Every structure is written in structure tokens, then in C-alpha cells.
Amino acid sequence: LEQAKEAGATLIEMECAAIYAFAHFYKVQTACFLVGADDLSKAWSAPSDWGKLLQQQRNVVDRLIKRLR
């Protein structure tokens, strides 16, 4: 973590690597969509407005699906 912070990282993603490895192995198309709710610079705290966060996620997923069609 310290090395990543020194390099300027504010987020470290580890979940998509596993999803893409699985998809590659089974030869299926995949996309990974993450929302970062915390960062490396301070202690984690929950988003202040869960409803707004969920609505933003839905909007992004809807736009991605429409674009892929």
C-alpha cells in the first residue's frame, strides 16, 4: 500500500483482475464496473447518501447497456 501511495495511487482495484481471469479462462466476454467509495489517503467512511450512489450506479449501467446494443 505504501508503494502505491508513493506512486500517487488513491485507489487500488483487485476485484476486476479475478473477474477478467475467470472470463479469459472460460472464454466469455465480461465487463467490470466498480464504484470506489473510499481511498488510500484516509480511513474508510460510508457514503453520505446511499440512495444517490445507487441511482448513479443504475444510470451508468443503463448507459453502458444501451451503448453495447
PDB file of N, H, CA, C and O in Angstrom:
ATOM      1  N   LEU A   1       0.822  -1.196   0.000  1.00  0.00           N
ATOM      2  CA  LEU A   1       0.000   0.000   0.000  1.00  0.00           C
ATOM      3  C   LEU A   1       0.864   1.257   0.000  1.00  0.00           C
ATOM      4  O   LEU A   1       0.572   2.225  -0.702  1.00  0.00           O
ATOM      5  N   GLU A   2       1.918   1.230   0.786  1.00  0.00           N
ATOM      6  H   GLU A   2       2.156   0.444   1.357  1.00  0.00           H
ATOM      7  CA  GLU A   2       2.771   2.416   0.865  1.00  0.00           C
ATOM      8  C   GLU A   2       3.401   2.731  -0.487  1.00  0.00           C
ATOM      9  O   GLU A   2       3.488   3.895  -0.876  1.00  0.00           O
ATOM     10  N   GLN A   3       3.836   1.706  -1.197  1.00  0.00           N
ATOM     11  H   GLN A   3       3.766   0.760  -0.881  1.00  0.00           H
ATOM     12  CA  GLN A   3       4.435   1.915  -2.516  1.00  0.00           C
ATOM     13  C   GLN A   3       3.402   2.518  -3.478  1.00  0.00           C
ATOM     14  O   GLN A   3       3.728   3.411  -4.260  1.00  0.00           O
ATOM     15  N   ALA A   4       2.181   2.038  -3.420  1.00  0.00           N
ATOM     16  H   ALA A   4       1.916   1.313  -2.785  1.00  0.00           H
ATOM     17  CA  ALA A   4       1.130   2.571  -4.280  1.00  0.00           C
ATOM     18  C   ALA A   4       0.833   4.023  -3.925  1.00  0.00           C
ATOM     19  O   ALA A   4       0.661   4.852  -4.819  1.00  0.00           O
ATOM     20  N   LYS A   5       0.770   4.341  -2.646  1.00  0.00           N
ATOM     21  H   LYS A   5       0.910   3.667  -1.919  1.00  0.00           H
ATOM     22  CA  LYS A   5       0.534   5.718  -2.213  1.00  0.00           C
ATOM     23  C   LYS A   5       1.640   6.632  -2.701  1.00  0.00           C
ATOM     24  O   LYS A   5       1.376   7.730  -3.191  1.00  0.00           O
ATOM     25  N   GLU A   6       2.889   6.177  -2.567  1.00  0.00           N
ATOM     26  H   GLU A   6       3.104   5.285  -2.169  1.00  0.00           H
ATOM     27  CA  GLU A   6       4.032   6.991  -3.003  1.00  0.00           C
ATOM     28  C   GLU A   6       4.001   7.230  -4.507  1.00  0.00           C
ATOM     29  O   GLU A   6       4.491   8.253  -4.985  1.00  0.00           O
ATOM     30  N   ALA A   7       3.429   6.293  -5.251  1.00  0.00           N
ATOM     31  H   ALA A   7       3.031   5.462  -4.862  1.00  0.00           H
ATOM     32  CA  ALA A   7       3.315   6.439  -6.703  1.00  0.00           C
ATOM     33  C   ALA A   7       2.131   7.315  -7.098  1.00  0.00           C
ATOM     34  O   ALA A   7       1.934   7.599  -8.279  1.00  0.00           O
ATOM     35  N   GLY A   8       1.338   7.746  -6.108  1.00  0.00           N
ATOM     36  H   GLY A   8       1.498   7.515  -5.149  1.00  0.00           H
ATOM     37  CA  GLY A   8       0.220   8.638  -6.376  1.00  0.00           C
ATOM     38  C   GLY A   8      -1.137   7.966  -6.458  1.00  0.00           C
ATOM     39  O   GLY A   8      -2.127   8.622  -6.780  1.00  0.00           O
ATOM     40  N   ALA A   9      -1.204   6.686  -6.178  1.00  0.00           N
ATOM     41  H   ALA A   9      -0.400   6.153  -5.916  1.00  0.00           H
ATOM     42  CA  ALA A   9      -2.492   5.976  -6.249  1.00  0.00           C
ATOM     43  C   ALA A   9      -3.413   6.443  -5.128  1.00  0.00           C
ATOM     44  O   ALA A   9      -2.974   6.675  -4.002  1.00  0.00           O
ATOM     45  N   THR A  10      -4.671   6.575  -5.448  1.00  0.00           N
ATOM     46  H   THR A  10      -5.028   6.386  -6.363  1.00  0.00           H
ATOM     47  CA  THR A  10      -5.679   6.885  -4.435  1.00  0.00           C
ATOM     48  C   THR A  10      -6.646   5.723  -4.259  1.00  0.00           C
ATOM     49  O   THR A  10      -7.427   5.701  -3.309  1.00  0.00           O
ATOM     50  N   LEU A  11      -6.596   4.766  -5.165  1.00  0.00           N
ATOM     51  H   LEU A  11      -5.961   4.784  -5.937  1.00  0.00           H
ATOM     52  CA  LEU A  11      -7.447   3.588  -5.121  1.00  0.00           C
ATOM     53  C   LEU A  11      -6.651   2.393  -5.608  1.00  0.00           C
ATOM     54  O   LEU A  11      -5.808   2.535  -6.493  1.00  0.00           O
ATOM     55  N   ILE A  12      -6.899   1.232  -5.055  1.00  0.00           N
ATOM     56  H   ILE A  12      -7.584   1.117  -4.336  1.00  0.00           H
ATOM     57  CA  ILE A  12      -6.297   0.002  -5.549  1.00  0.00           C
ATOM     58  C   ILE A  12      -7.422  -0.966  -5.838  1.00  0.00           C
ATOM     59  O   ILE A  12      -8.177  -1.343  -4.942  1.00  0.00           O
ATOM     60  N   GLU A  13      -7.533  -1.366  -7.088  1.00  0.00           N
ATOM     61  H   GLU A  13      -6.920  -1.060  -7.817  1.00  0.00           H
ATOM     62  CA  GLU A  13      -8.591  -2.277  -7.511  1.00  0.00           C
ATOM     63  C   GLU A  13      -8.019  -3.677  -7.594  1.00  0.00           C
ATOM     64  O   GLU A  13      -6.970  -3.884  -8.205  1.00  0.00           O
ATOM     65  N   MET A  14      -8.696  -4.643  -6.986  1.00  0.00           N
ATOM     66  H   MET A  14      -9.547  -4.475  -6.490  1.00  0.00           H
ATOM     67  CA  MET A  14      -8.222  -6.016  -7.036  1.00  0.00           C
ATOM     68  C   MET A  14      -9.304  -6.976  -7.525  1.00  0.00           C
ATOM     69  O   MET A  14      -8.992  -8.108  -7.896  1.00  0.00           O
ATOM     70  N   GLU A  15     -10.532  -6.562  -7.533  1.00  0.00           N
ATOM     71  H   GLU A  15     -10.786  -5.643  -7.232  1.00  0.00           H
ATOM     72  CA  GLU A  15     -11.624  -7.457  -7.889  1.00  0.00           C
ATOM     73  C   GLU A  15     -11.694  -7.755  -9.376  1.00  0.00           C
ATOM     74  O   GLU A  15     -11.919  -8.903  -9.761  1.00  0.00           O
ATOM     75  N   CYS A  16     -11.505  -6.746 -10.223  1.00  0.00           N
ATOM     76  H   CYS A  16     -11.322  -5.814  -9.911  1.00  0.00           H
ATOM     77  CA  CYS A  16     -11.643  -6.954 -11.672  1.00  0.00           C
ATOM     78  C   CYS A  16     -10.610  -7.929 -12.210  1.00  0.00           C
ATOM     79  O   CYS A  16     -10.899  -8.668 -13.151  1.00  0.00           O
ATOM     80  N   ALA A  17      -9.427  -7.951 -11.644  1.00  0.00           N
ATOM     81  H   ALA A  17      -9.192  -7.351 -10.880  1.00  0.00           H
ATOM     82  CA  ALA A  17      -8.404  -8.882 -12.118  1.00  0.00           C
ATOM     83  C   ALA A  17      -8.912 -10.320 -12.033  1.00  0.00           C
ATOM     84  O   ALA A  17      -8.705 -11.109 -12.955  1.00  0.00           O
ATOM     85  N   ALA A  18      -9.567 -10.656 -10.943  1.00  0.00           N
ATOM     86  H   ALA A  18      -9.736 -10.015 -10.194  1.00  0.00           H
ATOM     87  CA  ALA A  18     -10.114 -12.010 -10.786  1.00  0.00           C
ATOM     88  C   ALA A  18     -11.252 -12.255 -11.770  1.00  0.00           C
ATOM     89  O   ALA A  18     -11.342 -13.337 -12.350  1.00  0.00           O
ATOM     90  N   ILE A  19     -12.103 -11.289 -11.961  1.00  0.00           N
ATOM     91  H   ILE A  19     -12.030 -10.410 -11.490  1.00  0.00           H
ATOM     92  CA  ILE A  19     -13.223 -11.435 -12.903  1.00  0.00           C
ATOM     93  C   ILE A  19     -12.703 -11.633 -14.321  1.00  0.00           C
ATOM     94  O   ILE A  19     -13.195 -12.495 -15.049  1.00  0.00           O
ATOM     95  N   TYR A  20     -11.700 -10.830 -14.721  1.00  0.00           N
ATOM     96  H   TYR A  20     -11.301 -10.129 -14.129  1.00  0.00           H
ATOM     97  CA  TYR A  20     -11.154 -10.949 -16.075  1.00  0.00           C
ATOM     98  C   TYR A  20     -10.393 -12.263 -16.257  1.00  0.00           C
ATOM     99  O   TYR A  20     -10.443 -12.850 -17.337  1.00  0.00           O
ATOM    100  N   ALA A  21      -9.697 -12.733 -15.233  1.00  0.00           N
ATOM    101  H   ALA A  21      -9.656 -12.256 -14.355  1.00  0.00           H
ATOM    102  CA  ALA A  21      -9.005 -14.020 -15.330  1.00  0.00           C
ATOM    103  C   ALA A  21     -10.020 -15.151 -15.520  1.00  0.00           C
ATOM    104  O   ALA A  21      -9.810 -16.043 -16.342  1.00  0.00           O
ATOM    105  N   PHE A  22     -11.102 -15.116 -14.771  1.00  0.00           N
ATOM    106  H   PHE A  22     -11.272 -14.391 -14.103  1.00  0.00           H
ATOM    107  CA  PHE A  22     -12.173 -16.110 -14.906  1.00  0.00           C
ATOM    108  C   PHE A  22     -12.746 -16.079 -16.323  1.00  0.00           C
ATOM    109  O   PHE A  22     -12.903 -17.121 -16.959  1.00  0.00           O
ATOM    110  N   ALA A  23     -13.057 -14.873 -16.815  1.00  0.00           N
ATOM    111  H   ALA A  23     -12.929 -14.027 -16.298  1.00  0.00           H
ATOM    112  CA  ALA A  23     -13.644 -14.726 -18.144  1.00  0.00           C
ATOM    113  C   ALA A  23     -12.681 -15.200 -19.229  1.00  0.00           C
ATOM    114  O   ALA A  23     -13.095 -15.842 -20.193  1.00  0.00           O
ATOM    115  N   HIS A  24     -11.412 -14.886 -19.073  1.00  0.00           N
ATOM    116  H   HIS A  24     -11.075 -14.365 -18.289  1.00  0.00           H
ATOM    117  CA  HIS A  24     -10.415 -15.336 -20.052  1.00  0.00           C
ATOM    118  C   HIS A  24     -10.336 -16.864 -20.069  1.00  0.00           C
ATOM    119  O   HIS A  24     -10.310 -17.482 -21.133  1.00  0.00           O
ATOM    120  N   PHE A  25     -10.298 -17.453 -18.897  1.00  0.00           N
ATOM    121  H   PHE A  25     -10.318 -16.951 -18.032  1.00  0.00           H
ATOM    122  CA  PHE A  25     -10.198 -18.913 -18.799  1.00  0.00           C
ATOM    123  C   PHE A  25     -11.391 -19.596 -19.463  1.00  0.00           C
ATOM    124  O   PHE A  25     -11.218 -20.578 -20.186  1.00  0.00           O
ATOM    125  N   TYR A  26     -12.605 -19.084 -19.222  1.00  0.00           N
ATOM    126  H   TYR A  26     -12.746 -18.287 -18.635  1.00  0.00           H
ATOM    127  CA  TYR A  26     -13.814 -19.689 -19.761  1.00  0.00           C
ATOM    128  C   TYR A  26     -14.235 -19.104 -21.114  1.00  0.00           C
ATOM    129  O   TYR A  26     -15.268 -19.474 -21.673  1.00  0.00           O
ATOM    130  N   LYS A  27     -13.413 -18.185 -21.625  1.00  0.00           N
ATOM    131  H   LYS A  27     -12.575 -17.884 -21.171  1.00  0.00           H
ATOM    132  CA  LYS A  27     -13.644 -17.583 -22.938  1.00  0.00           C
ATOM    133  C   LYS A  27     -15.025 -16.937 -23.053  1.00  0.00           C
ATOM    134  O   LYS A  27     -15.761 -17.174 -24.011  1.00  0.00           O
ATOM    135  N   VAL A  28     -15.358 -16.120 -22.059  1.00  0.00           N
ATOM    136  H   VAL A  28     -14.760 -15.928 -21.280  1.00  0.00           H
ATOM    137  CA  VAL A  28     -16.610 -15.368 -22.085  1.00  0.00           C
ATOM    138  C   VAL A  28     -16.287 -13.879 -22.025  1.00  0.00           C
ATOM    139  O   VAL A  28     -15.298 -13.465 -21.420  1.00  0.00           O
ATOM    140  N   GLN A  29     -17.135 -13.090 -22.658  1.00  0.00           N
ATOM    141  H   GLN A  29     -17.938 -13.426 -23.150  1.00  0.00           H
ATOM    142  CA  GLN A  29     -16.962 -11.648 -22.602  1.00  0.00           C
ATOM    143  C   GLN A  29     -17.407 -11.142 -21.240  1.00  0.00           C
ATOM    144  O   GLN A  29     -18.341 -11.674 -20.639  1.00  0.00           O
ATOM    145  N   THR A  30     -16.739 -10.126 -20.770  1.00  0.00           N
ATOM    146  H   THR A  30     -15.981  -9.694 -21.258  1.00  0.00           H
ATOM    147  CA  THR A  30     -17.116  -9.563 -19.478  1.00  0.00           C
ATOM    148  C   THR A  30     -16.746  -8.091 -19.425  1.00  0.00           C
ATOM    149  O   THR A  30     -15.918  -7.607 -20.196  1.00  0.00           O
ATOM    150  N   ALA A  31     -17.366  -7.410 -18.516  1.00  0.00           N
ATOM    151  H   ALA A  31     -18.039  -7.804 -17.889  1.00  0.00           H
ATOM    152  CA  ALA A  31     -17.028  -6.021 -18.225  1.00  0.00           C
ATOM    153  C   ALA A  31     -17.101  -5.860 -16.715  1.00  0.00           C
ATOM    154  O   ALA A  31     -17.917  -6.495 -16.047  1.00  0.00           O
ATOM    155  N   CYS A  32     -16.265  -5.029 -16.205  1.00  0.00           N
ATOM    156  H   CYS A  32     -15.602  -4.513 -16.747  1.00  0.00           H
ATOM    157  CA  CYS A  32     -16.230  -4.810 -14.764  1.00  0.00           C
ATOM    158  C   CYS A  32     -16.553  -3.346 -14.482  1.00  0.00           C
ATOM    159  O   CYS A  32     -15.978  -2.443 -15.090  1.00  0.00           O
ATOM    160  N   PHE A  33     -17.463  -3.130 -13.568  1.00  0.00           N
ATOM    161  H   PHE A  33     -17.930  -3.863 -13.074  1.00  0.00           H
ATOM    162  CA  PHE A  33     -17.890  -1.784 -13.193  1.00  0.00           C
ATOM    163  C   PHE A  33     -17.777  -1.653 -11.685  1.00  0.00           C
ATOM    164  O   PHE A  33     -18.454  -2.363 -10.942  1.00  0.00           O
ATOM    165  N   LEU A  34     -16.934  -0.757 -11.237  1.00  0.00           N
ATOM    166  H   LEU A  34     -16.384  -0.180 -11.841  1.00  0.00           H
ATOM    167  CA  LEU A  34     -16.729  -0.560  -9.800  1.00  0.00           C
ATOM    168  C   LEU A  34     -16.982   0.882  -9.418  1.00  0.00           C
ATOM    169  O   LEU A  34     -16.771   1.799 -10.212  1.00  0.00           O
ATOM    170  N   VAL A  35     -17.428   1.065  -8.214  1.00  0.00           N
ATOM    171  H   VAL A  35     -17.599   0.320  -7.570  1.00  0.00           H
ATOM    172  CA  VAL A  35     -17.557   2.398  -7.650  1.00  0.00           C
ATOM    173  C   VAL A  35     -16.661   2.444  -6.427  1.00  0.00           C
ATOM    174  O   VAL A  35     -16.833   1.666  -5.488  1.00  0.00           O
ATOM    175  N   GLY A  36     -15.714   3.351  -6.444  1.00  0.00           N
ATOM    176  H   GLY A  36     -15.575   3.983  -7.206  1.00  0.00           H
ATOM    177  CA  GLY A  36     -14.820   3.497  -5.294  1.00  0.00           C
ATOM    178  C   GLY A  36     -15.448   4.413  -4.258  1.00  0.00           C
ATOM    179  O   GLY A  36     -15.764   5.567  -4.547  1.00  0.00           O
ATOM    180  N   ALA A  37     -15.624   3.902  -3.069  1.00  0.00           N
ATOM    181  H   ALA A  37     -15.368   2.964  -2.834  1.00  0.00           H
ATOM    182  CA  ALA A  37     -16.274   4.682  -2.024  1.00  0.00           C
ATOM    183  C   ALA A  37     -15.295   5.110  -0.939  1.00  0.00           C
ATOM    184  O   ALA A  37     -15.671   5.798   0.010  1.00  0.00           O
ATOM    185  N   ASP A  38     -14.054   4.705  -1.080  1.00  0.00           N
ATOM    186  H   ASP A  38     -13.749   4.146  -1.851  1.00  0.00           H
ATOM    187  CA  ASP A  38     -13.049   5.129  -0.121  1.00  0.00           C
ATOM    188  C   ASP A  38     -11.733   5.313  -0.869  1.00  0.00           C
ATOM    189  O   ASP A  38     -11.666   5.079  -2.076  1.00  0.00           O
ATOM    190  N   ASP A  39     -10.707   5.721  -0.172  1.00  0.00           N
ATOM    191  H   ASP A  39     -10.761   5.911   0.808  1.00  0.00           H
ATOM    192  CA  ASP A  39      -9.421   5.879  -0.831  1.00  0.00           C
ATOM    193  C   ASP A  39      -8.291   5.556   0.139  1.00  0.00           C
ATOM    194  O   ASP A  39      -8.522   5.312   1.323  1.00  0.00           O
ATOM    195  N   LEU A  40      -7.077   5.557  -0.376  1.00  0.00           N
ATOM    196  H   LEU A  40      -6.889   5.755  -1.338  1.00  0.00           H
ATOM    197  CA  LEU A  40      -5.918   5.171   0.431  1.00  0.00           C
ATOM    198  C   LEU A  40      -5.447   6.255   1.382  1.00  0.00           C
ATOM    199  O   LEU A  40      -4.638   5.989   2.271  1.00  0.00           O
ATOM    200  N   SER A  41      -5.935   7.457   1.210  1.00  0.00           N
ATOM    201  H   SER A  41      -6.592   7.672   0.488  1.00  0.00           H
ATOM    202  CA  SER A  41      -5.379   8.564   1.975  1.00  0.00           C
ATOM    203  C   SER A  41      -5.984   8.751   3.361  1.00  0.00           C
ATOM    204  O   SER A  41      -5.445   9.498   4.178  1.00  0.00           O
ATOM    205  N   LYS A  42      -7.093   8.082   3.630  1.00  0.00           N
ATOM    206  H   LYS A  42      -7.531   7.475   2.967  1.00  0.00           H
ATOM    207  CA  LYS A  42      -7.731   8.271   4.948  1.00  0.00           C
ATOM    208  C   LYS A  42      -8.526   7.032   5.324  1.00  0.00           C
ATOM    209  O   LYS A  42      -8.643   6.095   4.534  1.00  0.00           O
ATOM    210  N   ALA A  43      -9.052   7.031   6.490  1.00  0.00           N
ATOM    211  H   ALA A  43      -8.957   7.792   7.132  1.00  0.00           H
ATOM    212  CA  ALA A  43      -9.858   5.908   6.962  1.00  0.00           C
ATOM    213  C   ALA A  43     -11.170   5.845   6.178  1.00  0.00           C
ATOM    214  O   ALA A  43     -11.696   6.866   5.736  1.00  0.00           O
ATOM    215  N   TRP A  44     -11.685   4.623   6.017  1.00  0.00           N
ATOM    216  H   TRP A  44     -11.258   3.794   6.376  1.00  0.00           H
ATOM    217  CA  TRP A  44     -12.925   4.437   5.282  1.00  0.00           C
ATOM    218  C   TRP A  44     -14.096   5.040   6.033  1.00  0.00           C
ATOM    219  O   TRP A  44     -14.161   4.996   7.261  1.00  0.00           O
ATOM    220  N   SER A  45     -15.008   5.598   5.276  1.00  0.00           N
ATOM    221  H   SER A  45     -14.955   5.633   4.278  1.00  0.00           H
ATOM    222  CA  SER A  45     -16.281   6.037   5.843  1.00  0.00           C
ATOM    223  C   SER A  45     -17.366   5.771   4.803  1.00  0.00           C
ATOM    224  O   SER A  45     -17.121   5.862   3.599  1.00  0.00           O
ATOM    225  N   ALA A  46     -18.527   5.452   5.265  1.00  0.00           N
ATOM    226  H   ALA A  46     -18.725   5.379   6.242  1.00  0.00           H
ATOM    227  CA  ALA A  46     -19.639   5.137   4.361  1.00  0.00           C
ATOM    228  C   ALA A  46     -20.054   6.371   3.572  1.00  0.00           C
ATOM    229  O   ALA A  46     -19.948   7.490   4.073  1.00  0.00           O
ATOM    230  N   PRO A  47     -20.532   6.175   2.323  1.00  0.00           N
ATOM    231  CA  PRO A  47     -21.058   7.310   1.555  1.00  0.00           C
ATOM    232  C   PRO A  47     -22.189   7.991   2.323  1.00  0.00           C
ATOM    233  O   PRO A  47     -22.956   7.336   3.029  1.00  0.00           O
ATOM    234  N   SER A  48     -22.281   9.280   2.180  1.00  0.00           N
ATOM    235  H   SER A  48     -21.658   9.812   1.606  1.00  0.00           H
ATOM    236  CA  SER A  48     -23.284  10.032   2.939  1.00  0.00           C
ATOM    237  C   SER A  48     -24.697   9.833   2.409  1.00  0.00           C
ATOM    238  O   SER A  48     -25.659   9.983   3.162  1.00  0.00           O
ATOM    239  N   ASP A  49     -24.845   9.496   1.123  1.00  0.00           N
ATOM    240  H   ASP A  49     -24.064   9.374   0.511  1.00  0.00           H
ATOM    241  CA  ASP A  49     -26.176   9.350   0.530  1.00  0.00           C
ATOM    242  C   ASP A  49     -26.219   8.076  -0.312  1.00  0.00           C
ATOM    243  O   ASP A  49     -25.913   8.104  -1.504  1.00  0.00           O
ATOM    244  N   TRP A  50     -26.597   6.962   0.310  1.00  0.00           N
ATOM    245  H   TRP A  50     -26.845   6.939   1.279  1.00  0.00           H
ATOM    246  CA  TRP A  50     -26.640   5.672  -0.380  1.00  0.00           C
ATOM    247  C   TRP A  50     -27.607   5.686  -1.556  1.00  0.00           C
ATOM    248  O   TRP A  50     -27.318   5.109  -2.604  1.00  0.00           O
ATOM    249  N   GLY A  51     -28.736   6.331  -1.394  1.00  0.00           N
ATOM    250  H   GLY A  51     -28.971   6.800  -0.543  1.00  0.00           H
ATOM    251  CA  GLY A  51     -29.732   6.388  -2.469  1.00  0.00           C
ATOM    252  C   GLY A  51     -29.173   7.049  -3.717  1.00  0.00           C
ATOM    253  O   GLY A  51     -29.381   6.561  -4.828  1.00  0.00           O
ATOM    254  N   LYS A  52     -28.471   8.149  -3.540  1.00  0.00           N
ATOM    255  H   LYS A  52     -28.302   8.546  -2.637  1.00  0.00           H
ATOM    256  CA  LYS A  52     -27.865   8.854  -4.669  1.00  0.00           C
ATOM    257  C   LYS A  52     -26.794   7.994  -5.325  1.00  0.00           C
ATOM    258  O   LYS A  52     -26.706   7.944  -6.552  1.00  0.00           O
ATOM    259  N   LEU A  53     -25.982   7.320  -4.521  1.00  0.00           N
ATOM    260  H   LEU A  53     -26.054   7.361  -3.525  1.00  0.00           H
ATOM    261  CA  LEU A  53     -24.946   6.444  -5.050  1.00  0.00           C
ATOM    262  C   LEU A  53     -25.559   5.326  -5.885  1.00  0.00           C
ATOM    263  O   LEU A  53     -25.078   5.048  -6.984  1.00  0.00           O
ATOM    264  N   LEU A  54     -26.609   4.680  -5.385  1.00  0.00           N
ATOM    265  H   LEU A  54     -27.000   4.905  -4.493  1.00  0.00           H
ATOM    266  CA  LEU A  54     -27.268   3.606  -6.119  1.00  0.00           C
ATOM    267  C   LEU A  54     -27.883   4.109  -7.420  1.00  0.00           C
ATOM    268  O   LEU A  54     -27.811   3.428  -8.443  1.00  0.00           O
ATOM    269  N   GLN A  55     -28.481   5.285  -7.390  1.00  0.00           N
ATOM    270  H   GLN A  55     -28.539   5.839  -6.559  1.00  0.00           H
ATOM    271  CA  GLN A  55     -29.077   5.841  -8.607  1.00  0.00           C
ATOM    272  C   GLN A  55     -28.006   6.152  -9.642  1.00  0.00           C
ATOM    273  O   GLN A  55     -28.217   5.919 -10.833  1.00  0.00           O
ATOM    274  N   GLN A  56     -26.870   6.671  -9.216  1.00  0.00           N
ATOM    275  H   GLN A  56     -26.699   6.860  -8.249  1.00  0.00           H
ATOM    276  CA  GLN A  56     -25.778   6.944 -10.147  1.00  0.00           C
ATOM    277  C   GLN A  56     -25.257   5.646 -10.761  1.00  0.00           C
ATOM    278  O   GLN A  56     -24.944   5.602 -11.951  1.00  0.00           O
ATOM    279  N   GLN A  57     -25.165   4.604  -9.961  1.00  0.00           N
ATOM    280  H   GLN A  57     -25.420   4.640  -8.995  1.00  0.00           H
ATOM    281  CA  GLN A  57     -24.732   3.312 -10.487  1.00  0.00           C
ATOM    282  C   GLN A  57     -25.717   2.798 -11.537  1.00  0.00           C
ATOM    283  O   GLN A  57     -25.310   2.333 -12.602  1.00  0.00           O
ATOM    284  N   ARG A  58     -26.991   2.884 -11.236  1.00  0.00           N
ATOM    285  H   ARG A  58     -27.321   3.263 -10.371  1.00  0.00           H
ATOM    286  CA  ARG A  58     -28.009   2.434 -12.191  1.00  0.00           C
ATOM    287  C   ARG A  58     -27.917   3.214 -13.500  1.00  0.00           C
ATOM    288  O   ARG A  58     -28.022   2.634 -14.581  1.00  0.00           O
ATOM    289  N   ASN A  59     -27.722   4.523 -13.402  1.00  0.00           N
ATOM    290  H   ASN A  59     -27.636   4.994 -12.524  1.00  0.00           H
ATOM    291  CA  ASN A  59     -27.617   5.359 -14.596  1.00  0.00           C
ATOM    292  C   ASN A  59     -26.425   4.954 -15.458  1.00  0.00           C
ATOM    293  O   ASN A  59     -26.539   4.869 -16.681  1.00  0.00           O
ATOM    294  N   VAL A  60     -25.299   4.707 -14.830  1.00  0.00           N
ATOM    295  H   VAL A  60     -25.206   4.776 -13.837  1.00  0.00           H
ATOM    296  CA  VAL A  60     -24.103   4.313 -15.582  1.00  0.00           C
ATOM    297  C   VAL A  60     -24.312   2.953 -16.242  1.00  0.00           C
ATOM    298  O   VAL A  60     -23.984   2.779 -17.415  1.00  0.00           O
ATOM    299  N   VAL A  61     -24.846   2.004 -15.511  1.00  0.00           N
ATOM    300  H   VAL A  61     -25.113   2.145 -14.558  1.00  0.00           H
ATOM    301  CA  VAL A  61     -25.083   0.668 -16.074  1.00  0.00           C
ATOM    302  C   VAL A  61     -26.088   0.754 -17.226  1.00  0.00           C
ATOM    303  O   VAL A  61     -25.890   0.112 -18.258  1.00  0.00           O
ATOM    304  N   ASP A  62     -27.141   1.520 -17.071  1.00  0.00           N
ATOM    305  H   ASP A  62     -27.302   2.042 -16.233  1.00  0.00           H
ATOM    306  CA  ASP A  62     -28.116   1.690 -18.152  1.00  0.00           C
ATOM    307  C   ASP A  62     -27.455   2.258 -19.406  1.00  0.00           C
ATOM    308  O   ASP A  62     -27.709   1.782 -20.512  1.00  0.00           O
ATOM    309  N   ARG A  63     -26.606   3.275 -19.236  1.00  0.00           N
ATOM    310  H   ARG A  63     -26.399   3.661 -18.337  1.00  0.00           H
ATOM    311  CA  ARG A  63     -25.914   3.861 -20.393  1.00  0.00           C
ATOM    312  C   ARG A  63     -24.968   2.865 -21.049  1.00  0.00           C
ATOM    313  O   ARG A  63     -24.871   2.813 -22.275  1.00  0.00           O
ATOM    314  N   LEU A  64     -24.273   2.076 -20.240  1.00  0.00           N
ATOM    315  H   LEU A  64     -24.351   2.119 -19.244  1.00  0.00           H
ATOM    316  CA  LEU A  64     -23.362   1.071 -20.803  1.00  0.00           C
ATOM    317  C   LEU A  64     -24.133   0.029 -21.604  1.00  0.00           C
ATOM    318  O   LEU A  64     -23.725  -0.340 -22.706  1.00  0.00           O
ATOM    319  N   ILE A  65     -25.236  -0.441 -21.055  1.00  0.00           N
ATOM    320  H   ILE A  65     -25.568  -0.142 -20.161  1.00  0.00           H
ATOM    321  CA  ILE A  65     -26.043  -1.453 -21.750  1.00  0.00           C
ATOM    322  C   ILE A  65     -26.562  -0.889 -23.074  1.00  0.00           C
ATOM    323  O   ILE A  65     -26.507  -1.573 -24.097  1.00  0.00           O
ATOM    324  N   LYS A  66     -27.054   0.323 -23.069  1.00  0.00           N
ATOM    325  H   LYS A  66     -27.099   0.878 -22.239  1.00  0.00           H
ATOM    326  CA  LYS A  66     -27.564   0.936 -24.303  1.00  0.00           C
ATOM    327  C   LYS A  66     -26.458   1.073 -25.340  1.00  0.00           C
ATOM    328  O   LYS A  66     -26.688   0.857 -26.530  1.00  0.00           O
ATOM    329  N   ARG A  67     -25.270   1.427 -24.896  1.00  0.00           N
ATOM    330  H   ARG A  67     -25.084   1.602 -23.929  1.00  0.00           H
ATOM    331  CA  ARG A  67     -24.146   1.603 -25.820  1.00  0.00           C
ATOM    332  C   ARG A  67     -23.706   0.267 -26.426  1.00  0.00           C
ATOM    333  O   ARG A  67     -23.279   0.227 -27.580  1.00  0.00           O
ATOM    334  N   LEU A  68     -23.804  -0.810 -25.673  1.00  0.00           N
ATOM    335  H   LEU A  68     -24.151  -0.777 -24.736  1.00  0.00           H
ATOM    336  CA  LEU A  68     -23.374  -2.110 -26.144  1.00  0.00           C
ATOM    337  C   LEU A  68     -24.351  -2.756 -27.125  1.00  0.00           C
ATOM    338  O   LEU A  68     -23.985  -3.675 -27.858  1.00  0.00           O
ATOM    339  N   ARG A  69     -25.567  -2.282 -27.135  1.00  0.00           N
ATOM    340  H   ARG A  69     -25.864  -1.535 -26.540  1.00  0.00           H
ATOM    341  CA  ARG A  69     -26.595  -2.896 -28.011  1.00  0.00           C
ATOM    342  C   ARG A  69     -26.405  -2.505 -29.427  1.00  0.00           C
ATOM    343  O   ARG A  69     -27.173  -2.927 -30.292  1.00  0.00           O
TER     344      ARG A  69
END
